[in-house]
Amino acid sequence: MNNAVLVLEDGRVFHGTPYGAEGETFGEMVFNTGMTGYQETLTDPSYHRQIVAMTAPHIGNTGVNDEDPESSRVWVAGYVVREPSRVVSNWRANRSLDAYLKEQGVVGIALKGTRALTRHLRERGAMRAGIFTSPTVPEAELVERVRQAPAMSGADLAGEVATAEPYIVKAIGAKRFTVAAVDLGIKGMTPHRMAERGCEVHVLPANATYEQIMAVEPDGVFYSNGPGDPATADVGVLRQVLAGGTPFFGICFGNQLFGRALGLSTYKLRYGHRGVNQPVQDLRTGKVEISAHNHGFAVRAPGDGPFDTPFGPAEVSHVNLNDECVEGLRLSDGRAFSVQYHPEAAAGPHDAAYLFDEFCEVMSRA
């Protein structure tokens, strides 16, 4: 069998066998701790330009189906697994994961050292990497090629993954609200969760203007998850939304942009949060939720009580119990709030589903 190598920018090299498409690929090397949900991970636009290593030992057991993708394509730049499943066993599957990666042109590698890779990233931090199948040049040359790849810091990527044209997700049952959802890398399950609650969701491009958002006469505005460095994004439109008083809800990248609109800064986490097992505490109630995450940046905010913003006092609403980073923000009057994680639970636990209900309550009060 042909050989394959995973090369990190600090010179560490891992040897394995090709998995998925053959060739070469570059991206930021990150790891995902989820034991399930690999199909949702692969099709999450937030993983654009990232090589994802799965820490669970067996990947591909349930194959791939046509119902669970979160977007129209695979977005990960590359894929690293320890032991690919040799047999697909699920009544919904219509192809293997290996075949799906080949079909989508995603270069991957199977290697025994995923634990060593994860420990390396936890110590050294996320970094650039490359996967090469059947390399024909010395490893030192491959390292130099990896170091020439673009870094994630300073990357403006939302526009590369967002919809080019607006579209509508109809309410399921009776329509209660109209939501303008700005697509920064939205997952398909997110508007579905709102539609289940009677929301007609107008999904708009990442560069939608305030006038275009207001043209749909929304009861609320939603900012989605997405890839890239939040410091590169323009938050002028969001500030107009907040100044106008329209209820607002943001998740993940949307949380980071909400923080910046409030006058806060963002920073890059050492290796990020990616998986379906992150403990988050709601500071209002003390309740702990197990939540789904995919982010490499976070908001820097005062954690010792309310702080002033151009839109009135705000506060940190949720924190991560692993590293105490900010996981949620809220204006004190309750009309705008955000969380850093993924309450749509695709894939992941459903502990945070109540946040969609809270958004509906805010729109109802407004």
N, C-alpha and C positions, 0 to 999 in steps of 0.2 A: 504494500500500500504506500502511496505517496506520503511524504512527510510534510509537516506544517510547523511553523514557528509563530509564537506570539512574542513580539519585541516591545519592551517598554522604553521610554525615553531616557531613563536613568541607566540603561545598559543591561537590565535583567532580561533574560531570554528563557522562554518556556517552549519545550518541544512536545508535539502531539501529532494527531492525524487530521486530515481535512474533514470538515463536517459542513454540509450545505454546499454552496457554490465554491468553486476554486478560483484562485486569483490572488488579489491583494486588496487590503482596505486599511483606512486610517481613521482614528477617532480618539475621543477621551476614554480612557479605561476606567470603568466603574463596575460595581458588583451589586447584585440584587439578591436579597435574602429570602425571597418568597419560595415556598415549597410547591406552590401551584400558581396558575395564571400566566404561564409563559407566553401564551398566544396574545393576551392583552398587553403584556410587556412589549412584545415585538412590534405591535401595531400602535403603540402610544407615541404620538408625535413628539412628546417631551424628550424622547431618547434620540432624537435626530443628532447625528454626528457623534454618537457614543458607541463604543464597543462594550457590550454588556456581558459580564460573567455571572452565571447562575451558581449560587453556593449549594443548592440542593444537589445531591449526588446523581439522581436519575432525572433526566429531562426528555420529554417526548412520549411519555407513557400513554397519554390519551390522544395522541395525534393532533390533527388540526381539523377544524370544522369551518363551515361558512357562516355560522351564527355569532361567534364570539369576537371577531376582530373589532378593534376600537376605531379603525379608520380604513381607508381603501387600500393601504399598502403597509409593508413592513418599513419601519423608520430607523431601526438600529443600524449602525454602520458595520457592525460585526458582532459575532456571537461566540461565547466561550462556554463549553459544558464539560463536565467531568466524564460521565458515562451515558452516552445516548441510549435510549431505550431500543432494544432490538426488536420488540414487538409492539404494535399499536393495539390498544385494547380499550375501545369505547364505542358505544353504539352510534354516537353522533359523528365520529371521525370519518372523513372521506379522503384523507391522505396522511402521509407521515410528516413529521416535522422536518426531517432531512429533505424530503421532496419539496416541501413548501419553501424552505430556504433556497434551494436550487432554483425553483420557479421564480423567486423574487430577486435572485442575484445577490444574496447575502452571504458573504464569505465568513466561514466559521472554523472553529478548531475544537477538537476533543482532546483534553489533556488530563492526566492524573493529578496535576498539581494545583487544582482550583483552591484548595485550602491555603497552600503556600502563597498563591497569587493574592488571595483576599487579605491574608496577614500582611503581606508586603504593602498593599494599598492602604491598609489601616495605619501602618507605620509611616509610610512615605507620602501618602495622599494620592488623590486621583491625578493621573498624568496622561500624556499622549501615548498612543500605542499603535501598533500595526500588526495585522495578521497576514502572513505570506505562506501560500501553499507551493511546495516544490521550489524553494528559492534557489537561485543560481549564482548569487553573489555572497561574499562574506558577511557574517553577522554584523561586523562593525559598520559596514556600509548600510545595512538595514537600519541600524540604530540612528545613523545620521539622517536617513530619509524620514524616520519617525520624528526626529527633532525639527524637521522643516515643516511639519504639518501644522495647521492653524490651531491655536489654543482655544479653550472654551471661554476663558476670561476675555471680555471685550467682544464676544460673538453676538451679533444681532441676527437671530434665527427665526423669530416668530413669523415674519413675513414669508419665509420659505416653506412653512408647513400649513399656513392658514388657507382657508377657502378663498378662491379668487372672486366668487360671486355669492351674493346672499342666497340663503335658502331658509325654508320654514319647516319646523317640526311641529306638527299639529298636536293640540291637546288631546289626551286620551279621555274620552267622556266629555262632560260639559266644560266649556272654556271658562276659566275664572280670571286669568291674568294674561297679559302680553309681556314677554321678556325679550329684551334686546341683548343677545349674547355675543360679545366680541370674541372672535375665534383667534386665539394666540397659539393654538395647537390642541384644540378641543377634542375630547374623546367622545365617541358616539353615545356612550351610556349616560353622559351628563345631561344633554337636553332631554333624553328619554326619562330620566328621573324627574325632571321638572314637568314633562308632559304627563307623567303619571299623576301629578298633583293639579292638573287642570291648566297648565301653562302652555300657551302657544309661543314657541321659541323662534325668534327671528335671528338666525346665525349670520353675523356680519364679518367681513374681512378684518384683519388685524389693523389696517390703516383707516378704518371707518371714522368719519368726522363726527363731531358732536351733532351737527345738523342731520346727518344720516341716521345716527342713533335715535334722535328725537322724532325723526320722520315716521317711525313705526309706532309712535305714541305708546311707549312702554310704561308699564306699571313698575318695572324694575329693570336694572341693568346688571348684567353678569359678565365678569372677566374670567376667562378659562385658564387652565394650565398651559404650559408651553415650554419650549427649549430656549437655551441661550442665557446671556448675562442680563439681568434686569436693569443694570445700570445703563445699558445702551438704549433702552426704550424711552419714548417720549410719553410723559404722563399728563400733558396739557389737556387732552380730551377728557381724561378721567377727572381731572380737577374741575373741569366745567360741569361734569355730571354731579360731582359732590356739591359744588356751589349751587347747582340748581335744585338740590334737595331730593332728586329721584332716588328711591331705595337702591342700594348697591350690595352685591355679593360677589366675592372673588375667591378663587381657589388656586393654590400653588403659585404659578407665575403671576396670577391675578392678585394674590396676597402680597407679593413683593412689589408690584406696581402700586397697590393701595398704600403700602408703607411709604414708598417714594412720594406719592401724591400728598401724603400727610407731612412730608418734610423729613422723613427718616432716610437712612442710608442702608445699603445692602452689602453683603460680603460673601465671599466664597467659602463654603465649608471644606474641611480637610478632605473628606471622602464622601460626604453627602449622606442622604437617607434614601434608600431604595429597597422596597419590600412591602410586606403586608402585616408587619408585626411591631410597629412603632407605638410605644405607650405615650399618650398625650393626656395632659390634665386640663380640664376646664376649670379655670381659676374662679369662676363665678359660683360653682357648685362643689368643687373638689372631686367631681367624678372623673375617673380615668377611662379613656377609650383606647382600644387597640385599633390602629388606623393604617391605611395604605399610603405610602409615600413614594415620591420620585422627584427629588430636588437636590441640586448641588450648591444652591445659594440660599441665603436667609436674610431676614430683616434684623437690623440692630435697633432696638427700642428700649426705653426705660421700663424696667420691670417692677418698680417700687410704687406704682400707683398711676393715676391719670396724668397725662401730659398734654400740653397745649398744641393745637394744630390750627391752620387757617380755617378749619371747618368746625371748630369747637373742640372741647376736650375729648381725648381718646385714651384707650388703655389696651394693654396686652391681655387678651382673653384666654389664650391657651399656651402652654409650654410643653416642650418635649422632656420627658422624665429621664431620658438617657443622657442628654447633654445640655438641657435647660435652654435650648434655643427657642426663639419665638415661633409659635405655631398658630397664632391667631391674633387679629387686631379688631377693634370695634370702636366706633364713635360712641361716646357716652349716651347720646340720645337714641341709640339703637337703630338708626336708619341706614347705616352702612357697616358692613363687617366682612371679614375674610378669614380663611384658614389656609395653612400651608400644605395640608394633606388632601387626599382624594376621597370625599364623602360618597362619590358614586359607586365605590366598592367594585371597580372593574380593573383588576381583580382585587379581592381583599375583603375584610370584615365589614359588617353593616352597622357598626356602633355609631358612626357619624351621620347616618341617613337623616337624622332629625334636623340637620342644618338646612336641608331643602324645605322642611316644614317651617323653620324659623324665617326663611326668606319669604315664604308665602304669607306668614303672619305679618311681617314688616310691610309687605305690599298691601295687605288687607287694611292695616291701620292707616296707611298713607292715603 
